[in-house]
């Protein structure tokens, strides 16, 4: 899931969002978002869908299944 951690961080930073802002949207703690971005945890399916909708990408893109 190395791709996922990089994509979450890149998409978040491109929107000028803090980890706390993203955490609030996802309904998780700021620490949880930091763990996603370190690759030490992955979002649940619901979180992946929220991320995809928020950033206007597909879940396949987030998971590295499409270029």
C-alpha positions as semicolon CSV with decimal commas, in nm:
position;residue;x (nm);y (nm);z (nm)
1;X;0,000;0,000;0,000
2;X;0,295;0,233;-0,048
3;X;0,105;0,401;-0,328
4;X;-0,195;0,475;-0,105
5;X;0,003;0,657;0,163
6;X;0,168;0,881;-0,095
7;X;-0,155;0,954;-0,277
8;X;-0,342;1,050;0,040
9;X;-0,068;1,294;0,139
10;X;-0,028;1,439;-0,212
11;X;-0,402;1,489;-0,261
12;X;-0,444;1,640;0,086
13;X;-0,154;1,881;0,040
14;X;-0,271;1,979;-0,310
15;X;-0,600;2,091;-0,150
16;X;-0,414;2,282;0,122
17;X;-0,574;2,067;0,390
18;X;-0,425;1,985;0,727
19;X;-0,426;1,634;0,867
20;X;-0,681;1,756;1,124
21;X;-0,915;1,888;0,854
22;X;-0,899;1,556;0,669
23;X;-0,950;1,366;0,993
24;X;-1,265;1,568;1,065
25;X;-1,406;1,484;0,721
26;X;-1,324;1,115;0,760
27;X;-1,450;1,097;1,117
28;X;-1,120;0,969;1,252
29;X;-0,845;1,115;1,469
30;X;-0,562;1,327;1,335
31;X;-0,326;1,051;1,449
32;X;-0,516;0,802;1,230
33;X;-0,464;1,020;0,922
34;X;-0,094;1,045;1,011
35;X;-0,080;0,665;1,029
36;X;-0,243;0,642;0,684
37;X;0,021;0,876;0,544
38;X;0,301;0,674;0,704
39;X;0,161;0,351;0,562
40;X;0,110;0,207;0,910
41;X;-0,268;0,184;0,870
42;X;-0,521;0,195;0,587
43;X;-0,865;0,352;0,577
44;X;-1,173;0,133;0,598
45;X;-1,376;0,095;0,279
46;X;-1,604;0,381;0,382
47;X;-1,300;0,604;0,429
48;X;-1,165;0,515;0,087
49;X;-1,497;0,611;-0,070
50;X;-1,500;0,943;0,114
51;X;-1,142;1,012;0,004
52;X;-1,223;0,928;-0,358
53;X;-1,529;1,154;-0,360
54;X;-1,351;1,435;-0,177
55;X;-1,053;1,440;-0,412
56;X;-1,242;1,354;-0,731
57;X;-1,054;1,033;-0,800
58;X;-1,152;0,668;-0,810
59;X;-1,089;0,415;-0,537
60;X;-0,889;0,222;-0,797
61;X;-0,663;0,524;-0,836
62;X;-0,610;0,549;-0,460
63;X;-0,525;0,181;-0,445
64;X;-0,284;0,200;-0,738
65;X;-0,502;-0,008;-0,969
66;X;-0,507;0,248;-1,250
67;X;-0,254;0,494;-1,387
